Amino acid sequence: MKKGIFFKLNFLIFIVLIIISYFFTKKLIADYKEVLAQDYFKYKFTATATELLKNSSVDLFVVLLIFVIYLFVFDLLKRGKFAKIAEATEARGEVLFFNWVSKIKYLILIIMLASLINCVFVLTRKPSLAKRPSLKDSPNIILIVIDTLRVDHVSYYGYQRKTTPHIDNLAETSILFENCFSVAPWTTPSIGSILTSQYPTVLGIEWDPVKINKKFLTLAEILRENSYLTAGIISHLFISSKLNFDQGFSLYDEENARGHDYISSPSITEKAIDFLRKNRSRKFFLFLHYFDPHYDYILHDKYNYYPDYKGKLYSGQQIKDLLKLAPSMSPEDIKYVISLYDSEISFTDEYIGKLLNEIKRLGLYDNSLIILTGDHGEEFLERGDNHIGHTKTLYKELIHVPLIIKLPYQTTPRRITRNVSLIDLMPTVLDIVGLGIPKKYKHFGKAIKFKKNSEIDYQRDTVFFETKRMAKLNGVVKDKWKCIIDFRKKRVSLFDLQSDPWERENVSQKFPQVVKELVRELEKWQHLMPSKKLKGQKVNFTERQKQILRSLGYIK
């Protein structure tokens, strides 16, 4: 009878302590699940184990303490009231059920001591910049947007010229999206969409740039509310504080928004490096906007891709002059303009290389989420309309943009072929760093979730884009099909992106059922827009700013 009581009492103590331990291990279990849910923490087992131990030292110490208390209680019980039962059991050559547990209590004490030392070290040490931070500290975020960067002029995407060696190096440790689409072919609506996860129509952006209504949440706002230091360094008036693009940023540097003849990449990089050096011990979101590939196209001697050109065009020629000359341009003239554009891209790439090297030198590269993309592309008379520039079409050369995402601790490249949209960057970034968008904020983005293999979890099968500047167009991509509706010309175009990636042949007459389906998708999408149209508030630029915009061909 006493033997039965002894075992029952031990069993009861054991169960009670297990239940108590469970509540102390809740955080440990949550951390473990969080680690497994984020692909970039799976790069190495030992690092994952270290991360878990580092973030759960207190919980582990408490759990071990509970079990040691139990083992000592058991010893007291065995040596006291139930000593005879234990002796009789041992005399018969039997092993008492909990004896083996009792004998390892000193080993557990050693583990406890190590855990306690680790706990004290983690709680009191200063953060090491070269080492991985606590799981409680989300990764640093660096978002680089290169204005007017056409995807097919990035060498890692297959361009014949080696225009972007430094961007290529970034891609070697990143996820590259082969089919990413901007929501608009010009800067204000495109970057507005990136930062708010809203479509241009919802933001009220049509012909002119307008102020972003402060009712829209920005990526910077959400990150700042979650203890991020938020900084933006930009180089275009179309995303200036006058348009409320500084919303959510603690620092918003616009000094480089100086117009077409100003070369801004060196200054953008210098300011970014200065910010990193001063704030490397803080958790930060840094938004960088590079402008140099935008017209006017300036030759950089180090990157002269057409040194034998003898024609009438020259470096730095204003866009309005190029447009006047466009009807009479020869193939050599067009080739020269493109070579200037490529020179600008390579020059910008050089300074992005300097930035990335400094990020590595400061020990920030591994634990940073780095995203590089373009807001839109550029066209060079491809469509027979004598147009150079952007804003007025939705063809590949303007809407198809590069997107490279380096996850924290990613070391190997991956390529994703799914169609994705820049409107999804905001929820994707927040998902990667373990945050979310407030439920009350209605937005149109879908988080891209990264799986262990080369697949993604992405709840979008249609990608939409639009422009109301110099045109009135809506477009959609679904699977291999792309459809564009021109409301002014009352024309629908359909392209098979698989057999005709450059969208040369309109096959709408051959596939009327596909047209019908995609037009229906566009109608459904339009119905999702607010019934009460938001009117964007126009901006009163200064005379100097208007002069800059005139030189860029944006206003008359």
N, C-alpha and C positions, 0 to 999 in steps of 0.2 A: 504493500500500500504506500509506504514511504517512498519507495523507488518510483512509483507512478507519479506521486506528487512532485518529486524532484524533476522528473522529465517534463511534466506539465508546466511547472513553474519556469523552467529554463526555456521551454518552447514559447510560453507567453511573453517572457522578457524579450526573447529574440524577435517575435512578431512586432511588439510595441516599438522596439528600437528600429526595426526595418521601416515601419510607418513614419516614425520621426525623421529617419534618414532621408526618406523620399522627399519630404518637404524641403530639406536642406539641399537636395541634389536637383531640384527643379531647374535652377539656373544652369547647372552643369549640363543637364539634358537639353535645355533650350540652346545653349551654346553649341553643343554637339550637332544638333539638327541644323543650326544656322550655318555651321562650317560645311556640312555635307550639302546644303542647298546651294551653296555658292561655288561654282566650278573653279574659281581661281584659288580657292583654298586647298584644292586637291592635288596641288603640284608635287607634294612630297609628304609621306606618312609621318616622318619624324617632326617635320615643321608643324603639321596639323596637331599632333599630340602635344607638342610644346605650346602651341597656341591655346589649346584647351586647358592645359595645366596652368599656364600663366594667368588665364582669366577666371579660373575656378579654384584658386588656392585656398581661399577662405572656406568655400563650400566643402572642398575635399578635406580640409583640416577638421571641420566640424563633424563630418561623417566618420572619419577615422577615430576621432575622439569618442564618439558615441560607441563605436565597436570596442575600443579599448576599455571603456567603462564597463561595458557588458562582460568582457573577458575577466576583468578583475572581480566583478560581482560574482561571476561564476566560480572563480577560485575561492572566494570567501565562503560561498555556499558549500562548495565541495569539502573544504577543510573544516567547516563548522558542523552545522546541524546534520549534513548528509555525508559526513566523512566515512561512517561505517558502510553505507551503501556503496560508496566509491571503492573502499578497500575490498569489500566482498566481491565486487565486480572484477577488480583487478586480480584477486586471488584465484578466481575461476579462469584466469587467462583471457578474459574478455577486454575489449577496448571500449572505454566509455565514449559515447557518441561525440561529446564535445571536447574530449581530451586534446585531440589534434589542433583544435582551434585555440585552446588555452596555451599551447606550446608556442604558437607563432605570435603571441601578443608582443613580444619584444621586437620582432621584425616589423610589425605594424607601428610600433613606437618609433623605430628608426625612420620609417616612411613619413610618419607624422612630423618628425623633427625636420626632415628635408622639405616637406611641404610648408612648414611654418617659416623656415628660412627663406624659401622661395616667395612666400606671401609677403614677408617683410621687405624683401628686395624689390618686388614689383610695386608695392605701395609707396616706397620711399625713394626709389631711384629716379633720376631725371631721364626723360625719353632719349633714346639713342637714335640719331638721325639716320644712321646706316642700317638699322635693324628694323624688323617688322614691328609696328606698334600694336597695342592691345586691340582685341576684337571690338572693344567698346569704342575705339576710335576708327571711324570710317576712313576709307582711303582719301587722299587728296585728289582733286579733280582738276584737270587742265583741258579746256575746250578750245581748240584752235580752228577758227573758220577763215579760210582763204577766199577772199572775194574773187569772183569770176574765174574760179578754177575748174576748167573743163576736164571731165573724167578721162577722156581719151588722150589727154596730153600729160598724164601722169605715167611715168615710165613703168611703175609696178603694175599698172593696168594694161600694159602691152604697147605703149607708145614707142616708136622706133628710135626716137632721140632719148638719151639718158638725161632727161630734164630734172628729175627729182631723186637723186641718190640718197639724200638724207630722209626724205619721206619713205623711200623704199626700205631703208634700214629700220624705220619704225614699223613698217608693215611686216618685217621679218619676225617680229615678236608680237604680232597683233592679229585681230580678226578683220579681214577685209571683206566688205560687202560689194559684190560685183554689180548689183542692180539696186542702187539707192536713188531715190527721186526726191527732189526738192518740191515744195508745195507751190512755188512761184518762180518765175524767171528774173526776179530782181530782188534787191537786197532787203528793203524794209519788210515786206511780207514774209520773205523766207526766214530771216533771222528772228522776226517777231514770232513766227510759228515755232521755231526751235526753242525759244525761251518761254513760251506760254502754252504750247501744245494746242493752239487754236489755228483755224484756217483763216486766210486773209479776209474772206467775206465776214467772218465773225468779228474780226478785229476792226472792220470798217475801212480797210485799205483798198482803194480802187486805183484812181489815176495818180493821185499825189500821196506822198508820205504823210501820215497823220499821227497824232499822239496815241500811244497805246493807252486805252482806258485803264485806270488804276483798279478797276474791279477785277481785272484778270491777274491771277497769280503768276509769278515768274519763277523759273528754276532757282534764281538767286535768292528770292524771298524765302522759299522753303528751306534752302540750305542754310541761310543765315539764321532762321528760326531754330535750326538744329546745330547751332554752335560753329558753323563754318564762317571763316573770314572770306568775304566775297569781294572779288576785284575784277574790274573790266578795263582793258586797255584797247581802245578802238581807233579806227582811222577813216571813218566815213560819217558825214553829217546825217546820213539817212538812218543811222542807229544811235543818234546822239541823245543826250539828256533832254533836249528840247522835245523829243518824241517819247519821253518817259522810258527809254531803254535802260536808264540807270536804276530802275525800280528794283530794289532788293540788294543793290551793290553798296558795300561800305565805301569802296573806292571805285571811281569811274573816271578814267583818264582819257580825255578827248583831244589832247594837244596835237595829235598827229592827223586830225581831220582837216588837212590843209589844201586838198584839191588835187588836180590832175598832174601838176608838174612837180609835186613833192614826193620824194622817195622815202617811204616811211618804214620799211622793214627793219633797218638798223635801229631806229629809235624804239619801235615796238619791242624788239628783242632786248634792247638795253634796259628798258623799263621793266619788262617781265623778269629779267635776271635780277634786277635790283629788288623787286618785290619778293622773289624766291629767297634771296639771301637774307632779307630782313625777317621773313615770316616762315622759314623752313621748319621751325619747331611748332608751328600752329597747323591746325586743320583748315585747309583753304580750298576755295573754288576760284580758279583763275580763267577768265574768258579773254581770249586774244583774237583780235580781228586784223588780218593782214590784207592790205589793199592794192599792192603794187601790180598784180596781173590785170587789174582793171585799166581800161583805156584812160589816159593816153598811153600808148605802148612805147616804152623807152628802152633803147639798146644799152645793155651793160657789156662793156668790152670783153669781159671774161667769158661771156656767154654769147658770142656772135655766131649764129647758126647759118648766116647767109652773107659771108664777107665779100662775095663777088657781085653783089647786087649793084647795078648802075642806073636804076630807074629814077623816077620823079619823086618817089616817096622818101620820107626821112624820119628819123627817130624823134619821138615826142610830138608828132603832128597831131593837131587837135582832131577830135572825133568828127566834128562838124565838117572839117575839110576833107577827111577821109570819105565821109558819106557823099559829099559832092563829087568826088573823084571816082566813087565806086563803079558807076556805069561804064567808065572807060578803062578800068583796071585790067591789065594783062595778067595771065597766069603767074608771071614772075613777080608782079606787084603784090598779088595775093599771097604768094609764097613768102615774100619779104615781110608783109604785115604779120603773118603767122610766126615768122622767125623772131620778130620783135616780141610778140606775145610769149613765145617760149623762153626768150631771154629773161623776161620779167618773172616767169614761173621759176626758172632756175635760180635767179637772184633771191627770190623769196625763200626757196628751198634751202639756200646756203645759210640764211639766218635762222631758219627753223632748226637746221643742224646745230648751229651754235647754241640755241636754246636747249635742245635735247641733250647736248653734251654737258651743259651746265646742270641740268636736272639730274643727270647721272653723277656728276662730280659731287653734288650736294647730298647724294645718297637718297634722293627722292623718287628715282625712276621706278624701282621695283614696286613700291607700295602706292603708286599713283595710277589713277584711271585717266588715261590720255586718249582724247578723241580728236581726230582731224577730219575735217570735211570742207566742202565748198558750199556757198549759198546758192550759186547758179553757175551756168557755163557762159559761153560766148559763141556767136556765130560769125562766120567769115564768108558771106555770099553763097552759102551752100544751097539756098532755096530759090535762087533765081530772082530774088527781089532786090538785089543790089544793097543788101543791108549788112552792116557790120555793127555788132553790139549785142544787146539783149533786151528783154522786157516784153516783146510783142509776139512771140511764138511759144509753143510747148513741145517743140521737137527735142530729140535726144541731146543735141549739142547745148541746150539750155537747161533742161530739166534733170538729166542724168548726171549725178554728182558723185565724187568719191566719198567714201565713208570708211575710216579706219579706226577701230576701237582696240586699244591695248588695255586689257584687264589687269588689275593688280596681280603681280607675280606670274603673269603669263610669259612663257619663254618660247613657245612654238607658234608658227603662223597657222591660221585657218582661213578658209574661203567659204563664204556663204553666198549661195546663188539665189536665194529667195528674194522677191521684190519687197523692199522696205521703204519707209518714208521718213524724212527728217522730222515730221511732226511727232514721231515717236521717241525722239531723243530725250525729252524731259522725263517721261515715266521710266525710260530705260536706265538713265543715269541714277535716278532715285532708287530704282529697284536694285541696282548693282551695289549701292552703298547702304542698303538695308532700310531705306526710307520709303515713304509713299506719298501720294498726292491726297490732300484732304478730301473726304468723300463729298463734301458739299460743293467742291469745285468741279463743275462740269467741263470736261475737255474731250478732245478727240483722239488722243494718243493711246497707243497700245505698247506696253512694255515688251521689249525683246529680251527673252530669258534664254541664257546660254546653257546648253546641255554639255555633257561630257564629250560626246562625239562632235561631228561637224554640223550637227543640226541645231535648230533653235526652236523654242516654244514661243510662238508668235501668232496671236489671234487676229490676223488680218489677211484677207485674200484679195483685197482691192486697194489700190493706191491712187489717191486723187491729187490733182493740182489745178491751178487756175491763174489767169491774169486778166486784169481789166485796165492795164496801162498800154496804150497804143493799140489795143485790141479788146475783144471780149470773148474769152475762150475758157472752156472747161475740159479737163481731160481725165482719163482713168486708165490704169493698167491692171489687167487681171490675167494671171498665168502668162501666156505668150502673146496676148492681144493688147493693143493700145488703141484707144479711141479718143478722138478730139472733136469737140463740137465748136464750130465757129458761129456764134450767134449773129454777127453782123453780116457775114456772107451766107448765112443759112446753109452751112455745109457740114457734113459729117465725114471724118476720115478714119479709116481703120488700117492698122498695120500689124503684120505678123512679125513680131520681134525675133522670132526664132530663125526664120528664113530671110528676113529683111531688117537686121538690127539698126540700120541707119534710116529707116522709115522713108524709103524712096517711093514705094509703090502703095497707093491707096487701093485696098482690096475690099472696100465697103460694098461694092456691087456684087462681088463674088460670094460674100458671106453675110447676107442680110440678117440671118438669125443671130449671128454673133453681135452685129451692130445693135439689133433690137435689145439683146440682153445687156449690153454695156450701157446703152442709153438709159435703160431702166435702172441700172446701178447708179448712174449719174443723177437721175431724178430722185432716187431714194436718198442719195447723199445730200442733195439740195434741200430735201424736206427736213433733214436733221438740223439745218441752219436755223437760228432763232427766227421766229415769225416776225418779230419786231426788229427791223434792221437797225444795227448800231451805226450811227453817223460818227465818223472819225473827226476829231477836232483838228482843224488845219493849224499849221505852225507859221508863226511870223519870224522868218529868218532875218538876221541882220544883213545889211548891204554887202558886207564882206562875204558872208555865207552865201548870199544869192549869187555873188560874182563867182564863187567856187562852183556852185551848181550849174551856172550857165556854161562855164568852161567844160563841164562834164556832159553838157547836152541835156541836162534834166529839166531845165526851165528856160524860157525865152527871155 
